[in-house]
Amino acid sequence: MGNNLNSKELLNLFKSVFPNLRKEESMAILTDYPSSDNHDNNDWLERRKTAYEWYIQLNKEIEDLGYKKISLIGYYETGSNNADLPEKAFIINNKFNKKNLISEKEITIEDVYKTYTLFIALTEYSATAPLKINAKKYGFRATTMPGFNKKMISALKIDYNEVSKRVDKIKSLLDKAIGCNVIFRAHDREYETFFDLRFRTAHSSSGRFPNPSTAGNLPSGEAYIVPYEGEKKNIKSKTNGIIPVEINHEIVLYEIIENRAKKILSKGKESEKEQEHLEREPAYGNIAELGFGVLNDFGLKPINEILLDEKLGFHIAFGRSEHFGGIIGPNNFSKPSEVIHLDRIYIKEIQPEIEINELILKFENQEDLILIKNNIYNFIKFKSTIFTK
């Protein structure tokens, strides 16, 4: 597959990601910088280089793309995934800036949002939440690539038209569902959680952003939904049960009451850390997302980066949800650096000791649908129910 995109592949990718272009479109490539040298790492440095290389490459193709202008914009790290971006940003000149932004032209992040209509964010810390929120406010389109590295290049070469068909079909099922029952197996024991899907619509992350005011990840390939969080008067969330998560070979058991992880039922080093986290930041315990990735069907494997790995199969996220249509946002955390949206991915390569025995979608006026069985999609029903045209 190669370790980078050639000019033709890059051009085709962005035409696919941002179709229906208008003459006034202008793109900003966003990248974050470490606040100090000891925060930096090789992958992060390579990501900043990739942002610069794409900036140079795309400017050579600007006429073919039809963009008005393409800029490279840096900002100092937020320190946390999905925290709001800092107020100051910097327009980077035509030279790769390896370490800092001192010599660059300063611009407010609000002016960045107002000036550009297309964004791609190649960052260490995810900018998905703030770009989703501000896309609705300012009308731009954005794709985010937190943790992107050259191992993900193959995921940018798959057929995103086919990906789009699949995730849109799953979204249509989630839109109709009123609940989701998940039976986990860990160390020969079963644990069960019911997720309340009332009052919610799902989203499809298909890698294509044809309309203004939309933002999402690339690589893409999932449908996702925020469980009901109990915000309606006198209507409690029915999300209850026990969720097992394998962390550093330890099975951590989260007791879920009304869509919140209230306490840890297991014992061990990781369990103690998670209990402390829940006590320090109760909003971290919010069940923020159920995600259904499809990219495993395209031959892709995990690379230890959530950006890609979450698109491979089923996952559950804890923490911030308002960027997906929920109610938990930055104001629910004690400080910006504590804001988090953390995915736990249930595939064998990542959580080998946990299996999804069954994942059953429940509907008001039709039969239940077993969507996942023994960690894989239930293909007989999956194909006849979802993929037939």
Buried (B, 14 or more C-beta within 10 A) or exposed (E): EEEBBEEEBBBBBBBBBBEEBEEEBBBBBBBBBBBEEEEBEEBBBEBBBBBBBBBEBBBEBEEEBEBBEBBBBBBBBBBBBBBBBBEEBBBBEEEBBEEBBEEBEEBEBBEBBBBBBBBBBBBBBBBBBBBBBBBBEBBBBBBBBBBBBBBBBBBBBBEBEBBBBBBBBBBBBBBBBBBBBBBBBBEEEEBBBBBBBBBBEBBBBBBBBBEBBBBBBBBBBBBBBBBBBBEEEEEEBBBBBBBBBBBEEBBBBBBBBBBBBEBBBBEBEBBEBBBEBBEEBBBBBBBBBBBBBBBBBBEBEBBEBBBBBBBBBBBBBBBBBBBBBBBBBBEBBEEEEBBBBBBBBBBEBBBEEBBBBBBBBBBEEEEEBBBBBEBBBBEEEBEEEBEEE
